[in-house]
């Protein structure tokens, strides 16, 4: 007689998926606003958009994945921060246009579903959503046997936000003479991990629990530092300085420094008749980047092409407001640096040394 098979023997455990769903319902619900109409588990997420709060609302969306930073999480058996990483990354991406996040959805692809791992991931997702003021209204956990290595998974996220059309920030009003402010990153954020892992683990032969003196922590803890969310800070800045400058736009452009580094991301908002001059001596590069560069013998231009090098978000501001904004950031103890200026040009970003 032929042996009977079922879905579980093929590698997919529906009962484990049901257990995971029960674990994450309360976590997701903790992020709900009054605009969320359905609990987790429906075929779609329901969000009631209050159009009367906006005269001409524009929805802004973004999607991304955590990338190979997940490999470090697997090595450490720590899964409660990568959810924060993906939420914060996506929120920062729409934040640069002045958009307020409304709701978030996630996708987890995994070889074998362990409810406790899914719960830890969703803990991170819900924590970051609460801090950013958006609701985690749904997602998908796909158990895909033989698709991922044992103990590994993929994590992606999708955010939708809103901005008043006349308040969209896109860099189009940037002019020569405007100034560039850099906001400090919390570490590598979620970019450059393929190169970082090769340098640290393959060439340097470090282990995740090795303590490194110059990092003042272990390799694993340094690499898993959470991607910083700039939304609370930026919305306070916009509210404060737009109110003080009713007839001007003190913050004309923002760039989230992710893959491609400062040059690759800042040039996305620089008008074609302008150049951005960035002086790389104007801030102190965090030790983790020097650590990676020295171990991997990586050339400096490559470092600035791959990593954020300590600058996670860039603001382009009017010249008359730069001192006020920097003073305010200093007063609230937010690390910020006057890193450059806008000149006439052809849409280039130049990384220069101070003379």
C-alpha positions in Angstrom: 0.0 0.0 0.0 1.1 3.5 -0.7 1.9 5.7 2.3 -0.6 8.5 2.7 0.8 12.0 2.7 -0.6 15.3 3.8 0.3 18.9 3.8 2.3 18.6 7.1 4.4 15.8 5.8 5.1 18.0 2.8 6.6 20.6 5.1 3.6 23.0 5.8 2.1 22.9 9.2 -1.3 24.8 9.2 -1.8 24.3 12.9 1.5 26.0 13.6 0.4 28.9 11.4 -2.8 29.2 13.4 -0.9 29.2 16.7 1.4 31.9 15.3 -1.6 34.0 14.2 -3.1 33.8 17.7 0.2 34.9 19.2 0.5 38.0 17.0 -3.1 39.2 17.1 -2.7 41.1 20.4 0.6 42.5 19.3 -0.9 43.9 16.1 -3.9 45.2 18.0 -1.7 47.3 20.3 -0.9 49.4 17.2 -4.5 50.0 16.1 -6.0 53.5 15.9 -9.7 54.2 15.7 -9.3 54.1 11.9 -8.6 50.4 11.8 -11.9 48.6 11.2 -11.0 44.9 11.3 -8.9 42.6 13.5 -6.0 40.6 12.1 -7.1 37.5 10.2 -9.4 38.9 7.5 -8.5 38.6 3.8 -7.6 42.3 3.8 -6.7 45.0 6.2 -9.4 47.7 6.6 -8.4 51.3 7.3 -10.9 54.2 7.3 -9.3 57.3 5.8 -10.5 60.6 7.3 -10.5 62.8 4.2 -11.9 65.8 6.1 -8.5 66.1 7.9 -6.9 67.0 4.5 -7.9 69.5 1.8 -6.0 67.6 -1.0 -4.5 64.4 0.4 -1.9 62.4 -1.4 -1.1 58.8 -0.4 2.6 57.9 -0.4 3.8 54.3 -0.2 7.0 52.4 0.0 8.3 48.8 0.4 11.6 47.3 1.3 13.2 44.3 3.0 15.7 43.9 5.9 18.2 42.3 3.6 21.2 40.3 4.8 21.2 41.9 8.2 18.9 39.0 8.9 21.9 36.7 8.7 23.2 38.3 11.8 19.9 37.8 13.6 20.0 34.1 12.6 23.6 33.8 13.9 22.5 35.3 17.3 19.1 33.6 17.5 17.7 37.1 18.1 14.5 38.1 16.2 12.9 40.9 18.2 14.7 43.8 16.5 14.5 43.1 12.7 10.8 44.0 12.8 11.8 47.4 14.0 14.3 47.7 11.3 11.9 47.2 8.4 9.2 49.5 9.9 11.7 52.3 10.5 13.3 51.9 7.1 9.9 52.1 5.3 8.6 55.0 7.4 11.8 57.0 6.8 11.4 56.5 3.1 8.0 58.2 3.0 9.0 60.6 5.7 11.4 62.4 3.3 8.3 63.6 1.4 6.6 64.9 4.5 4.2 61.9 4.6 2.7 60.7 7.9 2.5 56.9 8.1 -1.0 55.5 8.3 -0.6 51.7 8.2 1.9 49.0 7.7 1.8 45.4 6.4 4.6 42.8 6.6 5.6 39.7 4.7 7.5 36.8 6.3 8.7 33.9 4.2 10.1 31.0 6.2 11.1 27.4 5.6 9.6 26.0 8.8 7.2 28.0 10.9 8.0 28.4 14.5 5.3 30.4 16.3 7.8 31.7 18.9 10.1 33.2 16.2 7.1 34.8 14.4 6.0 36.3 17.7 9.4 37.8 18.3 9.5 39.3 14.8 6.0 40.8 15.2 7.0 42.2 18.6 9.5 44.3 16.8 7.1 45.3 14.1 4.4 46.4 16.6 6.9 48.3 18.8 8.1 50.3 15.9 4.6 50.9 14.5 3.5 52.3 17.9 6.4 54.7 18.1 5.9 55.9 14.5 2.1 56.3 15.0 1.0 53.8 12.3 -1.1 50.7 12.6 0.0 47.2 11.8 -3.2 46.1 10.0 -2.1 42.8 8.4 0.6 40.7 6.7 1.5 37.3 5.3 3.5 34.5 6.8 4.3 32.0 4.1 5.7 28.6 5.1 7.9 27.5 2.2 9.6 24.2 2.8 12.9 23.7 1.0 13.0 27.3 -0.1 15.0 28.7 2.9 17.8 27.2 4.9 16.9 25.7 8.3 16.3 28.5 10.8 16.2 31.3 8.2 13.4 33.6 6.8 12.9 36.7 4.8 11.2 39.8 6.1 9.7 42.6 4.0 7.4 45.5 4.7 4.9 47.9 3.1 3.9 51.3 4.4 1.2 53.7 3.3 1.2 57.3 4.5 -0.5 60.6 3.6 0.6 64.2 3.0 -1.2 67.4 2.0 -0.4 68.0 -1.7 0.8 71.5 -1.1 3.1 70.2 1.7 4.9 67.5 -0.3 8.7 67.8 0.1 10.5 66.7 -3.0 13.6 68.9 -3.4 12.1 70.9 -6.3 12.5 74.2 -4.4 16.2 73.7 -3.5 18.3 76.5 -4.8 22.0 77.4 -4.7 23.0 78.7 -1.3 20.8 76.3 0.6 22.6 74.4 3.4 22.8 70.6 4.2 22.3 69.1 7.7 23.2 65.5 8.5 21.4 63.6 11.3 23.4 60.9 13.0 22.6 57.2 12.2 22.5 54.5 14.9 24.9 52.3 13.0 24.7 50.5 9.7 20.9 50.7 9.7 19.9 48.0 7.1 22.4 48.5 4.3 25.8 47.2 3.4 25.6 44.0 5.4 26.8 41.7 2.6 30.1 43.7 2.6 30.2 44.1 6.3 29.6 40.3 6.9 32.3 39.4 4.4 34.8 41.7 6.1 34.0 40.8 9.7 33.1 37.1 9.6 35.0 35.8 6.5 38.2 37.9 6.5 38.3 38.9 10.1 37.0 35.5 11.3 35.1 37.2 14.2 32.2 35.6 15.9 29.0 37.4 16.9 29.7 37.2 20.6 33.3 38.5 20.3 33.7 41.7 22.3 35.5 44.5 20.3 37.2 47.2 22.4 36.7 50.0 19.8 33.0 49.2 19.5 32.5 48.9 23.2 30.2 46.0 22.6 30.1 42.6 20.9 30.1 42.3 17.1 26.6 40.9 17.0 25.1 43.7 19.2 26.8 46.3 17.1 25.5 44.9 13.8 22.0 44.4 15.2 21.6 48.0 16.4 18.1 49.1 15.3 17.6 51.3 12.2 16.7 54.7 13.6 13.3 56.2 12.9 13.4 59.9 12.3 9.7 60.5 12.0 9.0 61.9 15.5 11.9 64.3 15.2 11.1 65.4 11.7 7.4 66.1 12.3 8.3 68.2 15.3 10.8 70.1 13.2 8.3 70.7 10.4 5.6 71.9 12.8 7.9 74.2 14.6 9.8 75.8 11.7 6.9 75.9 9.2 4.9 77.8 11.9 7.8 80.2 12.4 8.3 80.6 8.6 4.8 80.9 7.3 5.8 82.2 3.8 8.8 80.0 3.2 9.8 76.4 3.4 12.8 76.0 5.8 13.1 72.3 5.0 13.2 72.0 1.2 14.4 68.4 0.8 15.3 65.3 2.7 17.2 62.1 1.8 17.2 58.8 3.7 20.7 57.5 3.4 20.4 53.8 2.6 21.9 51.7 -0.2 24.1 53.9 -2.4 25.3 56.0 0.5 25.2 59.8 0.7 25.9 60.4 -3.0 23.4 57.8 -4.3 20.5 59.0 -2.2 21.1 62.8 -2.0 21.2 63.1 -5.8 17.7 61.8 -6.0 16.4 65.2 -4.7 18.9 67.6 -6.1 17.5 69.7 -9.0 19.4 69.5 -12.3 20.6 73.1 -12.0 22.3 72.4 -8.6 25.1 70.5 -7.1 25.5 69.4 -3.5 28.9 69.7 -1.8 29.3 67.5 1.2 32.3 67.9 3.4 33.1 64.5 4.9 35.4 65.9 7.6 32.4 67.8 9.2 31.3 64.8 11.3 33.1 62.0 13.1 32.6 58.6 11.4 31.4 56.1 14.0 33.9 53.4 15.0 32.0 50.5 13.3 32.7 51.8 9.9 36.5 52.2 10.5 36.4 48.7 12.0 34.9 47.2 8.8 37.2 49.2 6.5 40.3 48.2 8.3 39.5 44.5 8.5 38.3 44.3 4.9 41.0 46.7 3.5 38.2 48.5 1.8 38.9 51.7 -0.2 37.3 54.9 1.2 35.2 55.7 -1.9 33.7 52.2 -1.7 32.8 52.8 2.0 31.0 56.0 1.2 29.2 54.3 -1.8 28.0 51.3 0.3 27.4 52.6 3.9 25.8 55.7 5.5 29.0 56.4 7.3 27.2 57.8 10.3 24.6 60.0 8.5 21.2 58.4 8.4 19.1 61.3 7.2 19.9 64.5 5.3 18.0 67.8 5.4 18.4 70.5 2.8 17.4 73.8 4.5 17.3 77.5 3.6 20.4 79.4 4.5 18.6 81.8 6.8 17.1 78.9 8.9 20.2 76.6 9.2 21.5 78.2 12.4 18.1 78.1 14.1 17.5 74.5 13.1 21.0 73.4 14.3 20.6 75.3 17.5 17.2 73.6 18.1 18.6 70.2 17.4 21.4 70.9 19.9 19.0 72.0 22.5 17.0 68.7 22.3 20.3 66.8 22.2 19.8 65.4 18.7 23.2 64.8 17.1 23.3 66.9 13.9 26.0 68.3 11.7 26.3 71.1 9.2 27.8 68.9 6.4 27.5 70.9 3.2 25.9 73.4 0.9 24.1 73.6 -2.4 25.8 75.4 -5.4 25.0 75.9 -9.0 25.7 72.8 -11.1 24.2 69.9 -13.0 22.7 67.6 -10.3 25.9 66.1 -8.9 26.8 65.3 -5.3 30.5 65.8 -4.5 32.1 64.3 -1.4 34.9 66.7 -0.5 37.5 67.4 2.3 37.4 70.6 4.2 40.2 72.9 3.2 
